[in-house]
Amino acid sequence: MPILFRTHDSLFHEMMIKRYTGFISPRSSPKFEFEVELVTPSAEMESEEDAHVEMQDGLWHLRRGDFRASWDPRAGRGHIRQSANPYSTDSVLRIVHTLILATEGGFLLHAASAVRDDRAFLFSGVSGAGKTTISRLAPPDVILLTDEVSYVRREATGYHACGTPFAGELARVGTNCSAPIATLFLLEKGAENKIEAISAAEAARGLLRNMLFFAEDTEMVEMIFRSACEFVDRVPVQRLTFVPDAQVWDLIQ
Amino acid sequence: MSEKYIARSSQIAARMLGGEMMVMSAVDSTFFTLNEVATAIWQAADGRTPLTEIVARNVCDEFDVDLETARRDAQQFVDELSQHGILMVSDHPLDVSSGPAEAA
């Protein structure tokens, strides 16, 4: 999904190009665009305020301690007011993508994802569940899409995972490619490597727990719930318990 | 004790998946999985049928449980879901013209 960013600050421009290496294509036709207004860091822009996302008069308003942003989904235009901190831009992008994907049956998920033999595998869990660990243990034939936030799209042929530039502790952006999702694993650390079946309800619960979602909007919550149920209906969801050794990848086929 | 009437909120999304009813509040994103008995009560919560009648007809007649136990469990279930705005409870019949969103 090509996005155009406009900034008048050359240093910030360079910083963004470096941060999103592998995901930049000057020839793409943007689906929407953002004007980034940089401001001097102030007490107002450095507060610990959590993200708030709400729709007012057809505009999405995004607010967190370190940024203020608005986005018009119909016009495909938005505005971000932030300091020259790429993490703020990153957060706005994540939020906007959750809003876009929700209307299309897709979602962002706290999950590592990787492609093996042209099939994508997702490894989901809360912080500390092992997303970065399992990414680090991946053998050379595995293409890493992300170790932090997985991008799930619903397409006519099924669900696809796409690479993202959203890096976790591995501090490495994913590969810019996509593949049909073979399995979603809910991660747990344990004494042995094993895969277990789980009920549909448990799968939906695990999926919903790890979905990124910010909007305080009843319609969007219903969309997210519907997306989770449809995903669980169509894609195998299993529990993967693992010890931190590379042999766990013998189970991922 | 006065009669109670219960109705499903329109501010929820619900779906039967793998034989279990899943309900999510669109207000606070609370997620519930209902067991068979709770599902029976949930599905009968039309705002017009008294809770006692639902318990007698949809729980005691369908499941092997005595009336007193079923009433107590039903009250606990109704209290919990109403606290999250998932069920509406009233002393008189409720008008439920717009039902909850049922995922396809």
Interface residues (C-beta under 8 A of the other chain):
Chain A: S199 A200 A201 A204 R205 L208 F213 T218 E219 V221 E222 F225 R226 C229 E230 V232 D233
Chain B: Q11 A13 R15 L17 G18 G19 E20 M22 M24 S25 A26 V27 S29 F31 T33 A101 A103 A104
